[in-house]
Amino acid sequence: MTRRTDPRRDPRAALLAIGELLAWWAGLALLWLVFISTVDTLERVVGASAAAVAALLARAGRRAGNRR
């Protein structure tokens, strides 16, 4: 049986969680930039915000799917 580490108490687990969120965010932000036709400041802000929310949801969904 595997033991889950609490990111609030384990620095390594916290770094892994942050790395996972950044990876999700980077991939989703890049996907946003591929799909838009004009790249101005507002589009970048909206894309970065939407990617951040989606990254949080993707990590939460992945963690919920791995629970037993």
Protein Blocks (a to p, Z undefined) as FASTA:
>chain_A
ZZdddfklmmklmmmmmmmmmmmmmmmmmmmmmmpmbdcfklmmmmmmmmmmmmmmmmmm
mmmmmpZZ
